[in-house]
């Protein structure tokens, strides 16, 4: 429940920023704003301040700014207005002003990361150490894309599709541009240079780990669950597991298979603590008597705090904003060209989950997720689909070219088509969300 509430609040911040852009430029252009709404549907809170009604509604999946002379209704485009009201009507404004008002929402979303990411970098970001290390594989998930291609633990990736790979982070960044293409990995194995091809039907958009390639991870304890076998046996955070029964443990990834083989039998576990080796006895257990056998441990992830000065943080924030924008644009392009599966589309449930999880961590994580979702929201709204901001922008650009407004009938028909497309997209996104949630 906390995750859901936190996620909705973070999404609300982005919607507020978006609508604030429309509102501020409308006011600057002298347009009368009738309503400023966060959410849709029944009103929860409403207050009239001056000529504008401010409200929060029950469905927190967006918002809107309603202006005089916009759309239909009693105060829409066809309404009979006095000369004074016409001067403040959205429909009566020059096309340049209308373009500015409609564009302001997405532009605010795209500008927000430039403001908040530098704060994140100044506070300090925890960066996993392995991301800056050579992309040497610690484990290949059985049945994964990488396993089917023949990649093995110990392989060090040097190039992907002839693009040099310096570290894990560099490998992950290069995948978006390669979406929809086979991936040719060149690796070093026992002093030899070998090539392996992963088919175009892969999960590379989600990074190396989604392909089944995991970094080297020692079996060092980073967390313990109370009242589970490891904690009861006296194992501590920082202990390194060397052997369980007759099975030597060389990495964290060995643990699960070994524990399942042992089952609910008492087994000696050899560990290293502060440079000294010792043995403890424990019995793996199941939760509620079913599922996998567990020890109740979590791995230790080595990371470092990366904190920058003011000017370096601004530069890094701008670079990261551009990088996220570029990745999102390429993803949309690949999606429409059919090179990326529609299964990668996430809906409000996924967004709320991601935002909610980030909201329970630290400030840099919250700001990073806000920036990423804000960029996606901005680009989504710029798509030339009638009913979205991008659709309105398209109509106004056409108006600039033909020197007259697009007819109301054409706009209404286009908006009906746009609404149908948007509904289909929402249904698909909700379906994907539900599959992920229950899958």
C-alpha positions as CSV (number, residue, x, y, z in Angstrom):
1,X,0.0,0.0,0.0
2,X,2.9,2.4,0.8
3,X,4.4,1.7,-2.6
4,X,1.1,2.5,-4.3
5,X,0.6,5.7,-2.4
6,X,4.2,6.8,-2.9
7,X,4.0,6.0,-6.6
8,X,0.7,8.0,-7.1
9,X,2.3,11.0,-5.3
10,X,5.3,10.9,-7.6
11,X,3.2,10.5,-10.7
12,X,1.1,13.4,-9.4
13,X,4.2,15.6,-9.2
14,X,4.9,15.0,-12.9
15,X,1.3,15.7,-13.9
16,X,1.4,18.9,-11.9
17,X,4.6,20.0,-13.6
18,X,3.1,19.2,-17.0
19,X,-0.2,21.1,-16.4
20,X,1.7,24.0,-14.7
21,X,3.5,24.5,-18.0
22,X,0.2,24.9,-19.9
23,X,-1.3,27.1,-17.1
24,X,1.7,29.4,-16.8
25,X,2.0,30.1,-20.5
26,X,-1.8,30.5,-20.9
27,X,-1.7,33.1,-18.1
28,X,1.3,34.8,-19.7
29,X,-0.6,35.0,-23.0
30,X,-3.6,36.5,-21.3
31,X,-5.8,33.5,-21.8
32,X,-8.5,32.9,-19.2
33,X,-8.0,29.5,-17.4
34,X,-11.3,28.0,-16.1
35,X,-10.0,24.9,-14.4
36,X,-6.7,23.4,-13.3
37,X,-7.3,19.7,-12.5
38,X,-5.0,17.0,-11.2
39,X,-6.7,13.7,-12.1
40,X,-10.0,12.9,-13.8
41,X,-13.5,11.8,-12.7
42,X,-15.3,12.8,-9.5
43,X,-13.9,15.8,-7.6
44,X,-12.2,15.1,-4.3
45,X,-11.1,18.6,-3.4
46,X,-12.1,21.8,-5.2
47,X,-11.5,25.5,-4.5
48,X,-12.2,28.6,-6.6
49,X,-9.4,31.2,-6.6
50,X,-10.1,34.2,-8.8
51,X,-11.3,33.1,-12.2
52,X,-9.9,29.6,-11.9
53,X,-11.2,26.5,-10.2
54,X,-8.4,24.3,-8.8
55,X,-9.4,20.6,-8.2
56,X,-8.1,17.2,-7.4
57,X,-10.1,14.3,-8.8
58,X,-10.5,10.6,-8.0
59,X,-8.6,9.0,-10.9
60,X,-4.9,10.0,-10.6
61,X,-3.9,9.1,-14.1
62,X,-3.4,12.6,-15.6
63,X,-4.8,16.0,-15.4
64,X,-5.9,19.0,-17.6
65,X,-6.1,22.7,-17.9
66,X,-9.4,24.0,-19.3
67,X,-9.3,27.4,-21.0
68,X,-11.9,29.7,-22.2
69,X,-12.6,29.0,-25.9
70,X,-11.1,25.5,-25.9
71,X,-12.9,22.5,-27.1
72,X,-16.7,22.2,-27.0
73,X,-19.3,23.1,-24.3
74,X,-20.8,26.4,-23.1
75,X,-17.4,28.1,-23.0
76,X,-15.8,26.3,-25.9
77,X,-14.8,27.4,-29.4
78,X,-18.4,27.9,-30.6
79,X,-19.6,29.7,-27.5
80,X,-21.0,33.2,-27.9
81,X,-18.5,35.5,-26.1
82,X,-18.4,39.2,-25.5
83,X,-15.6,41.3,-27.1
84,X,-13.7,41.2,-23.7
85,X,-14.1,37.5,-23.4
86,X,-12.9,36.9,-27.0
87,X,-9.7,38.8,-26.2
88,X,-9.0,36.2,-23.5
89,X,-10.3,33.1,-25.5
90,X,-7.8,30.4,-26.4
91,X,-9.4,29.9,-29.8
92,X,-9.0,33.6,-30.6
93,X,-5.2,33.7,-29.9
94,X,-2.7,33.9,-32.7
95,X,-1.5,30.4,-33.7
96,X,2.0,31.2,-32.3
97,X,0.5,31.7,-28.8
98,X,-1.6,28.5,-29.1
99,X,1.5,26.6,-30.1
100,X,3.4,28.0,-27.1
101,X,0.6,27.1,-24.6
102,X,0.1,23.5,-25.9
103,X,3.9,22.9,-26.2
104,X,4.6,24.2,-22.7
105,X,3.4,21.0,-20.9
106,X,5.8,18.5,-22.6
107,X,8.6,21.1,-22.6
108,X,8.2,21.4,-18.8
109,X,8.5,17.6,-18.5
110,X,11.6,17.6,-20.7
111,X,13.2,20.5,-18.7
112,X,12.5,19.0,-15.2
113,X,15.4,16.5,-15.4
114,X,17.8,19.4,-16.1
115,X,16.8,20.8,-12.7
116,X,16.6,17.7,-10.5
117,X,19.4,15.5,-11.8
118,X,22.1,17.9,-10.8
119,X,20.7,17.9,-7.3
120,X,20.9,14.1,-7.4
121,X,24.6,14.2,-8.4
122,X,25.4,16.8,-5.8
123,X,23.8,14.7,-3.0
124,X,25.6,11.6,-4.3
125,X,24.6,8.6,-6.2
126,X,25.4,5.0,-5.1
127,X,27.0,3.4,-8.2
128,X,27.5,-0.4,-8.2
129,X,31.2,-1.2,-8.5
130,X,30.6,-3.9,-11.2
131,X,29.1,-1.4,-13.7
132,X,32.6,0.2,-14.1
133,X,34.4,-3.1,-14.3
134,X,35.2,-5.1,-17.5
135,X,32.1,-7.0,-18.7
136,X,33.3,-10.4,-17.5
137,X,30.4,-12.9,-17.0
138,X,30.0,-14.4,-13.6
139,X,26.9,-16.6,-14.4
140,X,24.8,-17.5,-17.4
141,X,21.1,-18.2,-16.6
142,X,20.1,-21.6,-17.9
143,X,17.6,-21.4,-20.8
144,X,18.3,-17.7,-21.4
145,X,19.2,-15.9,-24.7
146,X,22.8,-16.0,-23.7
147,X,22.9,-19.6,-22.7
148,X,21.3,-20.6,-26.0
149,X,24.0,-18.6,-27.9
150,X,26.7,-20.6,-26.1
151,X,28.1,-17.9,-23.8
152,X,29.7,-19.2,-20.6
153,X,30.7,-17.9,-17.1
154,X,34.2,-16.5,-17.3
155,X,33.8,-15.0,-20.8
156,X,34.8,-11.3,-21.0
157,X,32.8,-9.3,-23.5
158,X,34.9,-7.1,-25.7
159,X,32.5,-6.0,-28.5
160,X,28.8,-6.2,-29.3
161,X,27.9,-5.7,-32.9
162,X,31.5,-4.4,-33.5
163,X,30.9,-1.7,-30.8
164,X,33.7,-1.7,-28.2
165,X,32.6,-2.6,-24.7
166,X,34.7,-1.1,-21.9
167,X,32.5,-2.2,-18.9
168,X,29.1,-3.4,-17.9
169,X,27.6,0.0,-18.1
170,X,28.8,0.6,-21.6
171,X,27.3,-2.8,-22.7
172,X,23.9,-1.9,-21.3
173,X,23.8,1.5,-23.0
174,X,24.4,0.1,-26.4
175,X,21.5,-2.2,-26.5
176,X,18.7,0.3,-27.3
177,X,20.2,1.2,-30.7
178,X,20.6,-2.5,-31.5
179,X,17.0,-3.4,-30.7
180,X,15.4,-5.7,-33.3
181,X,18.8,-6.9,-34.6
182,X,20.8,-10.0,-33.8
183,X,23.6,-9.4,-31.2
184,X,27.1,-10.6,-32.1
185,X,29.2,-10.9,-28.9
186,X,32.9,-11.1,-29.2
187,X,34.4,-12.5,-26.1
188,X,37.8,-13.5,-24.6
189,X,37.8,-17.1,-23.4
190,X,41.0,-18.8,-22.2
191,X,43.1,-16.5,-24.3
192,X,41.0,-16.9,-27.4
193,X,38.7,-14.4,-29.2
194,X,35.4,-16.1,-29.9
195,X,32.1,-14.9,-31.4
196,X,28.5,-15.8,-30.4
197,X,25.3,-14.6,-31.9
198,X,22.1,-13.9,-29.9
199,X,19.0,-14.0,-32.2
200,X,17.0,-10.8,-32.9
201,X,14.2,-12.1,-30.6
202,X,15.9,-11.2,-27.4
203,X,15.4,-9.2,-24.2
204,X,18.3,-6.8,-24.6
205,X,16.3,-3.7,-24.0
206,X,16.4,-4.5,-20.3
207,X,20.2,-4.9,-20.3
208,X,22.8,-7.7,-20.0
209,X,21.0,-9.3,-17.1
210,X,17.8,-9.8,-19.1
211,X,19.8,-11.7,-21.6
212,X,20.9,-14.0,-18.8
213,X,24.3,-12.5,-18.3
214,X,25.1,-11.7,-14.6
215,X,28.3,-10.1,-13.2
216,X,30.7,-11.9,-11.0
217,X,29.2,-12.0,-7.5
218,X,31.0,-13.5,-4.5
219,X,28.9,-15.5,-2.0
220,X,29.3,-12.7,0.6
221,X,26.4,-12.1,2.9
222,X,24.9,-8.6,2.6
223,X,21.6,-9.1,4.5
224,X,19.9,-11.6,6.8
225,X,16.2,-12.5,7.4
226,X,15.4,-12.8,11.0
227,X,14.2,-16.3,12.2
228,X,15.6,-17.9,9.0
229,X,18.2,-20.7,9.1
230,X,21.3,-18.5,8.4
231,X,20.5,-16.0,11.2
232,X,19.6,-18.8,13.6
233,X,22.9,-20.5,12.9
234,X,24.9,-17.3,13.8
235,X,25.9,-16.3,10.3
236,X,26.6,-12.6,10.1
237,X,26.6,-9.9,7.4
238,X,30.1,-9.8,5.8
239,X,30.6,-13.6,6.1
240,X,31.8,-15.3,2.9
241,X,30.3,-18.8,2.2
242,X,33.1,-21.2,1.0
243,X,31.4,-24.6,1.1
244,X,28.0,-26.1,1.9
245,X,28.3,-29.8,2.8
246,X,30.4,-31.4,0.0
247,X,29.7,-28.6,-2.5
248,X,32.3,-25.9,-2.9
249,X,30.8,-22.4,-3.4
250,X,32.6,-20.2,-5.9
251,X,29.9,-17.6,-6.4
252,X,26.5,-16.4,-5.1
253,X,24.9,-18.1,-8.1
254,X,25.9,-21.6,-6.8
255,X,23.8,-21.2,-3.7
256,X,20.3,-21.9,-5.0
257,X,21.0,-25.1,-6.8
258,X,23.1,-26.5,-3.9
259,X,20.4,-25.6,-1.3
260,X,17.7,-27.4,-3.3
261,X,19.9,-30.5,-3.5
262,X,20.3,-30.5,0.3
263,X,16.7,-29.9,1.1
264,X,15.7,-30.0,4.7
265,X,18.8,-31.9,5.9
266,X,21.2,-30.6,8.5
267,X,24.4,-29.5,6.7
268,X,27.7,-28.0,7.7
269,X,28.5,-24.6,6.1
270,X,32.1,-23.4,5.9
271,X,32.4,-19.6,6.1
272,X,35.2,-17.0,6.2
273,X,34.9,-14.2,8.8
274,X,37.5,-11.6,9.3
275,X,40.1,-13.7,7.6
276,X,39.4,-16.8,9.7
277,X,37.5,-19.9,8.6
278,X,34.8,-21.5,10.7
279,X,31.9,-24.0,10.3
280,X,28.3,-23.7,11.4
281,X,25.5,-26.2,11.0
282,X,22.1,-25.2,9.6
283,X,19.0,-26.7,8.0
284,X,17.4,-25.0,4.9
285,X,13.7,-24.3,5.3
286,X,10.7,-23.5,3.2
287,X,8.3,-20.6,3.7
288,X,4.9,-22.0,4.9
289,X,6.1,-25.5,4.1
290,X,6.2,-25.0,0.3
291,X,8.4,-23.6,-2.5
292,X,12.2,-23.4,-2.6
293,X,14.4,-24.2,0.3
294,X,16.0,-21.0,1.7
295,X,18.7,-19.9,4.0
296,X,17.4,-16.3,4.5
297,X,20.4,-14.4,3.1
298,X,20.9,-11.6,0.6
299,X,24.1,-10.8,-1.3
300,X,26.4,-8.0,-0.6
301,X,26.5,-5.5,-3.5
302,X,29.7,-3.4,-3.5
303,X,29.0,0.2,-4.4
304,X,30.6,3.6,-4.1
305,X,29.1,7.1,-3.5
306,X,29.6,9.3,-6.5
307,X,29.2,13.0,-5.5
308,X,29.9,15.9,-7.8
309,X,30.5,19.6,-7.3
310,X,28.0,22.2,-8.5
311,X,29.2,22.8,-12.1
312,X,30.2,19.1,-12.6
313,X,26.7,18.1,-11.4
314,X,25.0,20.5,-13.9
315,X,27.1,19.1,-16.7
316,X,26.5,15.5,-15.7
317,X,22.8,16.2,-15.2
318,X,22.5,17.7,-18.7
319,X,24.4,14.7,-20.2
320,X,22.2,12.2,-18.4
321,X,19.0,14.1,-19.5
322,X,20.1,14.0,-23.1
323,X,21.0,10.3,-22.8
324,X,17.6,9.4,-21.3
325,X,15.8,11.5,-24.0
326,X,17.8,9.8,-26.8
327,X,17.1,6.4,-25.4
328,X,13.4,7.1,-25.2
329,X,13.2,8.5,-28.7
330,X,15.1,5.5,-30.1
331,X,12.8,3.1,-28.2
332,X,9.7,4.8,-29.6
333,X,11.2,4.7,-33.1
334,X,12.0,1.0,-32.8
335,X,8.6,0.3,-31.4
336,X,6.7,1.9,-34.3
337,X,9.1,0.3,-36.9
338,X,8.3,-3.2,-35.3
339,X,11.9,-3.8,-34.1
340,X,10.7,-3.8,-30.5
341,X,8.0,-6.0,-29.1
342,X,4.8,-4.3,-27.7
343,X,5.4,-6.4,-24.6
344,X,7.9,-3.7,-23.6
345,X,5.2,-1.1,-23.2
346,X,4.4,-0.4,-19.6
347,X,1.2,1.2,-18.2
348,X,0.2,3.2,-15.1
349,X,0.6,0.1,-12.8
350,X,4.3,-0.3,-13.9
351,X,4.9,3.4,-13.5
352,X,3.4,3.5,-10.0
353,X,5.4,0.4,-9.0
354,X,8.7,1.8,-10.2
355,X,8.0,5.3,-8.7
356,X,6.7,3.8,-5.4
357,X,9.8,1.5,-5.0
358,X,12.1,4.5,-5.6
359,X,10.2,6.7,-3.2
360,X,11.1,4.3,-0.4
361,X,14.8,4.5,-1.0
362,X,16.7,7.8,-1.0
363,X,16.6,11.2,-2.6
364,X,18.9,10.6,-5.5
365,X,16.9,7.5,-6.5
366,X,13.7,9.4,-6.3
367,X,15.0,12.2,-8.4
368,X,16.5,9.8,-11.0
369,X,13.2,7.9,-11.4
370,X,11.2,11.2,-11.6
371,X,13.6,12.4,-14.3
372,X,13.2,9.2,-16.3
373,X,9.4,9.1,-16.1
374,X,9.2,12.9,-16.8
375,X,11.1,12.5,-20.1
376,X,8.9,9.6,-21.1
377,X,5.8,11.6,-20.3
378,X,7.1,14.6,-22.3
379,X,8.0,12.6,-25.4
380,X,4.7,10.6,-25.2
381,X,2.7,13.8,-25.2
382,X,4.7,15.1,-28.2
383,X,3.6,12.2,-30.4
384,X,1.5,13.5,-33.3
385,X,-1.6,11.7,-32.2
386,X,-4.9,13.7,-32.0
387,X,-6.0,14.2,-28.4
388,X,-2.4,14.4,-27.2
389,X,-0.5,17.7,-27.1
390,X,1.5,16.5,-30.1
391,X,-1.7,16.2,-32.1
392,X,-2.7,19.8,-31.3
393,X,0.8,20.9,-32.2
394,X,0.4,19.2,-35.6
395,X,-2.8,21.0,-36.3
396,X,-1.3,24.3,-35.5
397,X,1.7,23.7,-37.7
398,X,-0.7,22.8,-40.5
399,X,-2.5,26.1,-39.8
400,X,0.7,28.0,-40.1
401,X,1.3,26.4,-43.6
402,X,-2.3,26.7,-45.0
403,X,-2.9,30.1,-43.2
404,X,-6.3,29.0,-41.8
405,X,-7.4,26.8,-39.0
406,X,-8.1,23.1,-39.6
407,X,-11.9,22.7,-39.7
408,X,-13.6,21.6,-36.5
409,X,-15.1,18.6,-38.2
410,X,-11.6,17.3,-39.3
411,X,-10.3,17.9,-35.8
412,X,-13.2,16.1,-34.2
413,X,-12.9,13.1,-36.5
414,X,-9.2,13.0,-35.9
415,X,-9.6,13.2,-32.2
416,X,-12.0,10.3,-32.3
417,X,-9.4,8.2,-34.2
418,X,-6.8,9.4,-31.7
419,X,-9.0,8.5,-28.8
420,X,-9.5,5.0,-30.2
421,X,-5.7,4.6,-30.7
422,X,-5.0,5.8,-27.2
423,X,-7.6,3.5,-25.7
424,X,-6.0,0.5,-27.5
425,X,-2.6,1.6,-26.3
426,X,-3.9,1.8,-22.7
427,X,-5.6,-1.6,-22.9
428,X,-2.3,-3.1,-24.2
429,X,-0.3,-1.3,-21.5
430,X,-2.7,-2.5,-18.7
431,X,-2.6,-6.0,-20.1
432,X,1.2,-6.0,-20.0
433,X,1.1,-4.6,-16.5
434,X,-1.2,-7.4,-15.3
435,X,0.9,-10.1,-17.0
436,X,4.0,-8.7,-15.3
437,X,2.2,-8.4,-12.0
438,X,0.9,-12.0,-12.0
439,X,3.5,-13.6,-14.2
